[in-house]
């Protein structure tokens, strides 16, 4: 692996750093630095409005969605240049995460399957943050089995009529458009009867209901479809080949989410350096130091695994399914660290006010958000299957419904 910048990459890094120093919203530096994990709380400011303004500023200067073609609002940059940008954007990258669903998951699907006119219409506004997109995949009855979805799409002339429900849709309440996977043929095996569309989230018949989370946020939503009409021109891919289209989305989802998960290690290290426990400062306790050593080793492994992917990108290679390892390890590690930090703090660990809690309550915020991290973008179980089958070459997981028409699969409903 090569960790050092080339001469050209070093010059590019300086260019980025200079532009960010001159254009970033520095009045947000402190609140973004202390903001809890999984949400952005900026007193006196609207996080979405600030995110859109930062994205617009980047787009106008050619720093939005660097790897995208220039015709679609990008810069035509190399993968390694995109990595350098992400490293240099620093805390302001938290604002960019508002668009991770649209830019990191929906856009690659549109680039692959939409018409050229549609790409020209939607992608530049997606890159600039003018329009926000969401991904309508998960359903209440499906769990981790995306192919078990029940939302129906039935052809009616030049339109499709959609009925059903999606759940855990991130950012639906802020979205202008979304990509939607549906079942168009229940008489074939479940992976073969699916079709993908994109749609206007303001369409008649869509009902978006935010879900109140344990941490007080409502980042996820239920979305109901009651005779929603979508033109056939907004179909992505062929009828019945929605699973193939969805794999493009899922591949990019794990790359986008997996590369942005924090582990909580810097936060726990800072906490134990300052926290007083019965035996003295926490960092001097042997049990605490043993935990830190274990997490440090995992952090180093994650860092080097990420470096391997970056090295592959710099050589023009495409990292494979081994990237699932990063999300699997980081998600579980973050939850373990957050739990341990609350144990160390005792009763004060229940304080979630960042003004008075130890460590600005960042680890408390991680604990409340960590269960979702281990589910979104592929559950731990799904990721273990991917690693075992596609990285280690082990036999496929057994499926009792393989080859059975969807409407013949036994169901409790």
HUJOCOR-V962089 format. One line per field, one symbol per residue. ss: DSSP state (h for helix, s for strand, l for the rest). psi: psi as a letter, one per 40 degrees, with the letter a starting at -180 (. if undefined). burial: I if it has 9 or more other C-alpha atoms within 8 Angstrom, else O. A space follows every 10 residues. Layout:
ss->???
psi->???
burial->???
This chain:
ss->llllllhhhh hhhhhhhhhh hhhllhhhhh hhhhllllll llllllhhhh hhhhhhhhhh lllllllllh hhllllllhh hhhhhhhhhh hhhhhhhhhh hhhhhhhhhh hhhllhhhhh hhhhhhhlll llssssllll lllllhhhll lsssssllss ssssssllll lhhhllssss ssslllllsh hhlsssssss lllllsssss llllllllll ssssssssss shhhssllll shhhhhhhhh hhhhhhhhll llllhhhhhh hhhhlsslls shhhlhhhhh hhhhhhhhhh hhhhhhhhhh hhhhllllll hhhhhhhhhh hhhhhhhhhh hhhhhhhhhh lllllllhhh hhhhhhhhhh hhhllllllh hhhhhhhhhh hlllllllll llllshhhll lll
psi->ihdiiidddd dddddddddd deeigeeedd dddeiiieih hhheihdddd dddddddddd efehgdeiid deeaefiidd dddddddddb deedddeded dddedddddd ddeiiddddd dddddddeed hiiihgciid edbegdeeie hihhhgbeih hhhahiifhh edeeidiiih hiheheeiid eefiiiiiih eeihehhhhi hhideeigdi iihihgfhhh ideehhaihe fddddddddd ddddddddee hidedddddd ddddhhadea hddehddddd dddddddddd dddddddddd ddddeeihia eeeddddddd dddddddddd ddddeadeee hehedeihff eddddddded dddediehid dddddddddd defiiiihhd ehehideehh ie.
burial->OOOOOOOOII OIIOOIIOII OOOIOOOOIO IIOOIIIOOI IIOOOOIOOI IIOIIIIIIO OIIIIIIIIO OIIIIIIIII IIIIIIOIIO OIIIIIOIII IIIIIIIIII OOIIOOOIII OOIIIIIIII IIIIIIIIIO OIOOOIIIII IIIOOOOOII IIIIIIIIII IIOOIIIIII IIIIIIIIII OIIIIIIIIO IOIOIIOIOI IOOOOOOIII IIIIIIOIII IOOIIIIOII IIIOIIOIII OIIIIIIIIO IOIIIOIIII IIIIIIIOOO IIIOIOOIIO OIOOIIOIIO OIOOIIIIII IIIIOOOOIO IIIIIIIIII IIIIIOIIIO IIOOIOOOIO OIOIOOIOII IIIIIIIIII IOIIIOIIII OIIIIIIIII IOOOOOOOOO OOOIIIOOOO OOO
